[in-house]
Amino acid sequence: MSKPVNLWLSLRFGQLEVNMSTDDLSHYAPDVAADMTVHLIRAFSEGIAELRGHGVIGIPPDDDDDTEDPPEDDDSDDDG
């Protein structure tokens, strides 16, 4: 019989952090870690969605949507 293992995953961006762990996991398989990773990413995404829904965070404006043209350089001489 193999020795039980502990798994701990963490995903953090700034102050938003999601942690997930399991203790004394017997019969460890890579599928367990992959499944935990899917749940961790889902929880992180749901956390971001909740923060957006409450107006805590927003989506920055897209630079491609700027309708203003950049100012043109004035190469004329002001000396007359």
C-alpha positions as CSV (number, residue, x, y, z in Angstrom):
1,M,0.0,0.0,0.0
2,S,1.4,3.4,-0.9
3,K,1.7,6.2,1.5
4,P,-1.1,8.8,1.4
5,V,-0.2,12.2,-0.1
6,N,-1.3,15.8,0.5
7,L,-2.1,18.0,-2.5
8,W,-2.3,21.8,-2.4
9,L,-3.0,24.2,-5.3
10,S,-3.1,28.0,-5.2
11,L,-4.0,30.5,-7.8
12,R,-3.4,34.2,-7.1
13,F,-3.6,37.5,-8.9
14,G,-3.2,40.5,-6.8
15,Q,-5.4,40.2,-3.8
16,L,-7.7,37.6,-5.3
17,E,-6.5,34.1,-4.2
18,V,-8.1,30.7,-4.5
19,N,-6.7,27.7,-2.6
20,M,-7.6,24.1,-2.7
21,S,-6.1,21.2,-0.9
22,T,-6.7,17.6,0.0
23,D,-5.1,15.6,2.8
24,D,-4.2,12.0,3.1
25,L,-5.2,11.1,-0.5
26,S,-4.6,7.5,-1.2
27,H,-4.3,6.0,-4.6
28,Y,-2.9,9.2,-6.1
29,A,-3.3,9.6,-9.8
30,P,-2.6,12.5,-12.2
31,D,-6.3,12.6,-12.9
32,V,-6.9,13.8,-9.3
33,A,-4.5,16.8,-9.7
34,A,-6.0,17.6,-13.1
35,D,-9.6,17.5,-11.7
36,M,-8.5,19.8,-8.8
37,T,-6.9,22.2,-11.3
38,V,-10.2,22.4,-13.2
39,H,-12.1,23.2,-10.0
40,L,-9.5,25.7,-8.9
41,I,-9.7,27.6,-12.2
42,R,-13.5,27.5,-12.2
43,A,-13.6,29.0,-8.6
44,F,-11.1,31.7,-9.6
45,S,-13.2,32.6,-12.7
46,E,-16.4,32.7,-10.6
47,G,-14.6,35.0,-8.1
48,I,-13.7,37.4,-10.9
49,A,-17.3,37.3,-12.2
50,E,-18.7,38.1,-8.7
51,L,-16.3,41.0,-8.3
52,R,-17.3,42.3,-11.8
53,G,-21.0,41.9,-10.9
54,H,-20.6,44.0,-7.8
55,G,-18.6,46.7,-9.7
56,V,-15.4,46.0,-7.7
57,I,-13.4,45.4,-10.8
58,G,-14.0,46.3,-14.4
59,I,-12.7,45.7,-17.9
60,P,-10.2,48.3,-19.1
61,P,-11.1,50.2,-22.2
62,D,-9.8,48.6,-25.4
63,D,-7.2,50.8,-27.1
64,D,-8.4,49.8,-30.5
65,D,-11.8,51.4,-29.8
66,D,-10.4,54.9,-29.5
67,T,-12.4,57.2,-31.8
68,E,-10.1,60.2,-31.1
69,D,-7.4,60.8,-33.6
70,P,-4.0,61.7,-32.2
71,P,-3.1,65.4,-32.5
72,E,-1.3,66.3,-35.7
73,D,2.1,67.9,-35.6
74,D,2.1,71.5,-36.6
75,D,5.1,71.9,-38.8
76,S,4.3,75.5,-39.8
77,D,6.5,78.4,-38.7
78,D,5.0,80.9,-36.4
79,D,7.5,83.6,-37.5
80,G,5.3,84.7,-40.4
